[in-house]
Amino acid sequence: MTDDPHPTTAQAASPTYRLASTDTDFLLGPSMRGVRFLLEFAKPDEAMNSWGVRSTIVVFGSARIREDGPDEHRRWYAAARAFGAIASLRGGAHLSARHERHNVICTGGGPGIMEAANRGATDVGAPSIGLNITLPHEQLPNGYSTPELTFRFHYFAMRKMHLAMRANALVVFPGGFGTLDELFELLTLRQTEKSPPIPIVLFDQAYWKGVINFDALVAAGMVAAADLELFHFAETAGDVWQCLLDGGLRPDQEIPAPPPADVQDLR
């Protein structure tokens, strides 16, 4: 007899001998999909809790919009950046005496409007969240979300859950399929009362009414006229903030020092 717990190389080298927690072939297999869902919930949740993030303001919009793009793109980018600064400064994103952060800017973490909103938070020294997703054409995180609050997801469903679960408000800038997907996800949750009442603001009424004929949905009986009251339109960063306040958003902290002059100019 021998005390050797590994009597043969074949046994020790077998995949079944690996610790389950370190066996990536097993963890990435179809039977562990539920576990991977749990991990994608738990990791960001733990990090946000450790940073005192209690609530967020979610900002959606196209990744294709550039600060140096066409005039409309520049306007949208500047407004998203300005809004990120205003909301972070006035909403409670800075750590309070209770070690809590409220109304923290939360985006999809990529370029375009997402970058602009995260950048606005950075302009006023506030943290912000980036919830990235693994895509066929890899999306890299923008350079303005707080590194410790920048995450990457495999599952769209779990990313959407994190976008929604702490949201005190939703602000949607012009965008394409992805933006529409996120917008209607939240509108459906509100319409069906699966989520608490939160203000939803669409930036640039002309864009949104040109893309979606909301009145036609009502006329065809697909939605109730009252459903169009689930969201409002705004044309400036300041208007967006006021719409959120009018819709019930509650700032939860004393206002810190004013932002730099260039941030004030963006308003």
Buried (B, 14 or more C-beta within 10 A) or exposed (E): EEEEEEEEEEEEEEEEEBEEEEBEEBBEEEEBEEEBBEBBBEEBBEBBEEBBBBBBBBBBBBBBBBBEBEEEBBBBBBBBBBBBBBBBBBBBBBBBEEEBBBBBBBBBBBBBBBBBBBBBBBBBBBBBBBBBBEEEEEBEBBEBBBEEBBBBBBBBEBBBBBBBEBBBBBBBBBBEEBBBEBBEBBBEBBBEEEBEEBBBBBBBEEBBEEBBEBEEBBEEEEBEEEBEEBBBBBEBBBBBBBBBBEBEBEBBBEEBEEBEEEBEEBB
